[in-house]
Amino acid sequence: MSAAFTRHRRLPVILAGLMVAFSVASARADTISVSVDEAHVMKLPDSVATIVIGNPLIADATLQAGGVLVLTGKGFGSTNMLALNRAGKTVLDTTVQVVGPSRSDLVIVYKGVERESYSCAPDCEKRLTLGDSSNYFSGILTQSGSRIGGAGGGAPGPR
């Protein structure tokens, strides 16, 4: 068998392999970047029935009617997200990258190895941010919990 004939026989196999690789690559979208504690809204096909997040400590996703997806950054890092149609076929396979806050009003103060975050717009107030010192973070979380709990009790209603 000549080398030219062998090359021509392998061409359909190579083309078929490239077509499979291309179809898998087309199901994988670019990386979606979202800031921690922020939401990103995107439109998916109506046929999407299930969303799977690889690491729910990094991101959370909620599928709304009409294929509207709300993606929320919960922790720093990256994970994968899959969207499956009703038949269980993967419609989307992408990476979700959760990054730090990008707001211009964020001020980070280091006191030695201790870190504190403030939201300064225009006055500076303490802000809960992943990566802050444990005591600082816990103190703010306790205050927030007390405030929310106090608001839940509220004033007695009309009699």
Secondary structure, 3 states (H helix, E strand, C coil): CCHHHHHHHHHHHHHHHHHHHHHHHHHECCCEEEEECCEEEEECCCCEEEEEECCCCCEEEEECHHHEEEEEECCCEEEEEEEEECCCCEEEEEEEEEECCCCCCEEEEEECCEEEEEEECCCEEECCCCCCCHHHHHHHHHHHHHHHHHHHHCCCCCC
